[in-house]
């Protein structure tokens, strides 16, 4: 039996879950139209990172975010960015204080912070001065007003996957989700995406978040899946959590992935050992453009002698967006209207754009696991003029 809740890849999964879960409140900041910018001079940009935290992981992330931001600045042409780095210690109070200092120092936009509660606090602190915040969080609950989230969202992945599945003739979905807030949020995102794509949620099911809890729930989950008429099962579980056990035990209980397509809301290629799970062969998940991601990883490795943390690309993307807008030469380059231009921006993981509600949309590829390898079956779009986004 495959062990569930493995330690390999667990730090990434827990970190991404933390970005989602740490805040449950809506932003209280104002509309944040944005300041006037002199594009003929270096534009002051505040980068808020979780430096100064007692967590060694936060220190690594802080270093990676700053490195990636400086790499992006070096790539800009015809634009000068005055990057000013502020440590938040991963705490909302220090993040708010850092934002106040950054605004007082003349920052025209804030890039970061990482965690949702901190991003919410920063948005509130910067709202009175009309300064927009491009946070690294993936928590859409704190998006809106002057706060944008750059992190990958459940909504984005669910929309891409549901649209592709329906286009391939999969119209009836069983949703099996973790019982915690992240799982419930993921389930809701899947339900909305399925409805938007013209599919049907045939049923939902969950389990206690433990190995024994999954084992005990499997017979009922399998029975309900078979009886629902589902031709696809959509999982919210991460590879470091319940997914390996679900992928093994559902087929053992007569849910055949050869006829009922397994689909994952989370990345199934991290850690790579997940690709060897028999139950996931033929399964689908979404991921950023792999070619572009590999190029960024290689460039970062060359520049800094270590592979980038998974969040590093968000800092690069933020600077890339700011640089692209400043290059246009308009004094309103960093207003909400400019930030939410429909054409979006080119980032190290592909195209992305910011929405007026503070969320984001990213061009994602659809991958299938075949023979323990990731095979892209529907490439990520390179612009927002096509379909499937």
Residue pairs with C-beta under 8 A, 6 or more apart in sequence:
1 245
1 248
2 244
2 245
2 247
2 248
2 277
3 211
3 244
4 211
4 214
4 241
4 242
4 243
4 244
4 245
5 211
5 240
5 241
5 242
6 239
6 240
6 244
6 271
7 240
8 240
8 271
8 273
9 239
9 240
9 270
9 271
9 274
10 240
11 57
12 240
12 270
12 310
13 238
13 239
13 240
13 241
13 266
14 240
15 57
15 61
15 311
16 138
16 151
16 238
16 310
17 182
17 238
18 115
19 114
19 115
19 116
19 136
19 137
19 138
19 139
19 151
20 116
20 137
20 138
20 139
20 154
20 181
20 182
20 185
21 116
21 139
21 180
21 181
21 182
22 115
22 116
22 117
22 139
23 115
23 116
23 117
23 119
23 120
23 137
23 139
23 141
23 142
24 141
24 181
25 120
25 141
25 142
26 141
26 142
26 144
27 120
27 123
27 124
27 142
27 143
27 144
27 145
27 146
27 147
27 358
28 120
28 123
28 124
28 127
28 145
29 123
29 124
29 126
29 127
29 145
29 146
29 147
30 127
30 128
30 130
30 145
30 146
31 145
31 146
31 336
32 123
32 126
32 127
32 130
32 131
32 132
32 133
32 145
32 146
32 147
32 336
33 130
33 335
33 336
33 337
34 109
34 130
34 131
34 132
34 332
34 334
34 335
34 336
34 337
34 338
34 339
35 108
35 109
35 129
35 130
35 131
35 334
36 331
36 332
37 43
37 108
37 326
37 330
37 331
37 332
37 333
37 334
38 331
39 79
39 326
39 327
39 328
39 329
39 330
39 331
39 333
41 80
42 80
42 81
42 82
43 79
43 80
43 81
43 82
43 108
43 109
43 322
43 326
43 334
44 82
44 84
44 105
44 106
44 107
44 108
45 81
45 82
45 83
45 84
45 107
45 108
45 109
45 110
45 111
45 319
45 322
46 84
46 85
46 86
46 98
46 99
46 102
46 103
46 105
46 107
46 109
46 110
46 111
46 112
47 65
47 66
47 69
47 83
47 84
47 85
47 86
47 111
47 112
47 315
48 86
48 87
48 88
48 95
48 98
48 99
48 102
48 110
48 111
48 112
48 113
48 118
48 122
49 61
49 62
49 65
49 66
49 85
49 86
49 87
49 88
49 112
49 113
49 114
50 58
50 59
50 61
50 62
50 87
50 88
50 89
50 90
50 113
50 114
50 115
50 118
51 58
51 59
51 62
51 63
51 85
51 87
51 88
51 89
52 87
52 88
52 89
52 94
53 59
53 62
53 89
53 90
53 91
54 89
55 90
58 89
58 90
58 114
60 309
61 114
61 309
61 311
62 87
64 308
64 309
64 311
64 312
64 315
65 112
65 114
65 136
65 309
65 311
65 312
65 314
65 315
66 85
66 315
67 300
67 303
67 304
67 308
67 312
68 300
68 308
68 312
68 313
68 314
68 315
68 316
69 83
69 111
69 315
69 316
69 318
69 319
70 83
71 299
71 300
71 303
71 316
72 315
72 316
72 317
72 318
72 319
72 320
72 323
73 81
73 83
73 319
73 323
75 320
76 319
76 320
76 323
76 327
77 327
78 327
79 323
79 326
79 327
81 319
81 322
81 323
81 326
83 319
84 102
84 105
84 107
86 98
86 99
86 101
86 102
87 94
87 98
88 94
88 95
88 98
88 112
88 113
88 114
88 118
90 113
90 114
90 115
90 118
91 118
92 115
92 117
92 118
92 120
92 121
93 121
95 113
95 118
95 119
95 121
95 122
96 118
96 121
96 122
96 124
96 125
97 125
98 113
98 122
99 110
99 121
99 122
99 125
99 126
99 131
99 133
100 125
100 126
102 110
102 126
103 110
103 125
103 126
103 129
103 131
107 131
108 131
108 334
109 131
109 132
109 133
109 134
109 322
109 334
110 122
110 126
110 131
110 132
110 133
110 134
111 134
111 315
111 318
111 319
111 322
112 119
112 122
112 134
112 135
112 136
112 315
112 318
113 119
113 122
113 135
113 136
113 137
114 135
114 136
114 137
114 311
115 137
116 135
116 137
116 139
116 141
116 142
119 133
119 135
119 136
119 137
119 139
119 142
119 147
119 149
120 142
120 147
122 133
122 135
122 147
123 133
123 135
123 142
123 145
123 146
123 147
126 132
126 133
126 146
127 145
127 146
130 146
131 146
132 146
132 147
132 148
132 334
132 335
132 336
132 339
133 146
133 147
133 148
134 148
134 150
134 318
134 321
134 322
134 339
134 354
135 142
135 147
135 148
135 149
135 150
135 151
136 149
136 150
136 151
136 311
136 314
136 315
136 318
137 149
137 150
137 151
138 149
138 151
138 152
138 153
138 154
139 149
139 151
140 149
140 153
140 155
140 358
140 359
142 149
142 358
143 149
143 357
143 358
143 359
144 357
144 358
145 358
146 336
147 358
148 339
148 354
148 358
148 359
148 360
149 358
149 359
149 360
150 314
150 317
150 318
150 352
150 360
151 311
151 314
151 360
152 288
152 362
153 189
153 359
153 360
154 185
154 186
154 189
154 190
154 236
154 265
155 189
155 192
155 193
155 359
156 359
156 360
156 361
156 362
156 364
157 189
157 265
157 266
157 286
157 364
158 186
158 189
158 190
158 192
158 193
158 194
158 234
158 265
159 193
159 196
159 197
159 389
160 286
160 364
160 366
160 388
160 389
161 193
161 234
161 263
161 265
161 284
161 285
161 286
161 366
162 173
162 190
162 193
162 194
162 196
162 197
162 199
162 234
163 193
163 196
163 197
163 388
164 284
164 366
164 378
164 388
165 173
165 197
165 199
165 232
165 261
165 263
165 284
166 194
166 197
166 198
166 199
167 388
169 231
170 199
170 231
170 232
170 261
171 198
171 199
171 200
171 231
172 199
172 200
172 202
172 228
172 229
172 230
172 231
172 232
173 190
173 194
173 199
173 200
173 201
173 202
173 230
173 232
173 233
173 234
173 263
174 202
174 203
174 204
174 205
174 224
174 225
174 228
174 230
174 232
174 233
174 234
174 260
175 187
175 190
175 191
175 201
175 203
175 204
175 205
175 233
175 234
175 236
176 204
176 205
176 206
176 207
176 221
176 225
176 233
176 234
176 235
176 236
176 237
176 246
177 183
177 184
177 186
177 187
177 190
177 204
177 205
177 206
177 235
177 236
177 237
178 184
178 186
178 206
178 207
178 209
178 236
178 237
178 241
178 242
179 206
179 207
179 208
179 209
180 209
182 236
183 206
183 236
183 237
186 236
186 265
187 204
187 236
189 265
190 201
190 234
190 236
190 265
191 201
191 204
194 200
194 201
194 234
195 201
202 228
202 229
202 230
203 224
203 225
203 228
203 230
205 217
205 220
205 221
205 224
205 225
206 217
207 213
207 214
207 216
207 217
207 218
207 221
207 242
208 214
208 216
208 217
209 241
209 242
211 245
214 242
214 245
214 246
214 249
215 245
215 249
218 246
218 249
218 250
218 253
219 253
221 250
222 249
222 250
222 253
222 254
222 255
223 253
225 233
225 250
225 255
225 260
226 254
226 255
230 260
231 259
231 260
231 261
232 260
232 261
232 262
232 263
233 250
233 255
233 260
233 261
233 262
233 263
234 263
234 264
234 265
235 243
235 246
235 262
235 263
235 264
235 265
235 266
236 265
236 266
237 243
237 246
237 264
237 266
238 266
239 266
239 267
239 268
239 270
239 271
239 274
243 264
243 266
243 268
243 274
243 280
244 274
244 277
246 279
247 262
247 277
247 278
247 279
247 280
247 283
248 277
248 278
248 279
250 257
250 279
251 257
251 278
251 279
257 279
257 280
257 281
257 282
257 283
258 282
261 282
261 283
261 284
262 279
262 280
262 282
262 283
262 284
263 283
263 284
263 285
264 280
264 283
264 284
264 285
265 285
266 285
267 285
267 287
268 274
268 275
268 280
268 283
268 285
268 367
268 369
269 275
269 285
269 287
269 367
269 374
270 310
274 280
275 369
275 372
275 373
275 374
276 372
280 369
281 369
281 370
281 371
281 372
282 368
282 369
282 370
283 368
283 369
284 366
284 367
284 368
284 377
285 366
285 367
286 364
286 365
286 366
286 367
287 293
287 364
287 365
287 367
287 374
288 313
288 349
288 350
288 362
288 363
288 364
288 365
288 380
289 349
289 350
289 363
289 365
289 379
289 380
289 382
290 365
290 367
290 374
290 376
292 348
292 349
292 350
292 380
293 313
293 348
293 349
295 348
296 308
296 313
296 316
296 348
296 349
297 307
297 308
300 306
300 307
300 308
300 312
301 307
301 308
313 347
313 348
313 349
316 347
316 348
317 345
317 347
317 348
317 349
317 352
320 345
320 346
320 347
320 348
321 339
321 345
321 347
321 354
322 334
324 345
324 346
325 333
325 334
325 338
325 339
325 341
326 333
326 334
328 338
330 338
332 338
336 356
339 354
340 353
340 354
340 355
340 356
341 353
342 353
342 384
343 353
343 383
343 384
344 351
344 352
344 353
344 354
344 361
344 383
344 384
345 351
345 352
345 353
347 362
349 362
350 362
350 363
350 364
350 380
350 381
350 382
351 362
351 363
351 380
351 381
351 382
351 383
351 384
352 360
352 361
352 362
352 363
353 360
353 361
353 384
354 360
355 361
361 384
361 389
363 380
363 381
363 382
363 383
363 384
363 389
364 380
365 376
365 378
365 379
365 380
366 376
366 377
366 378
367 374
367 375
367 376
367 377
368 374
368 375
368 377
369 375
378 388
381 388
381 389
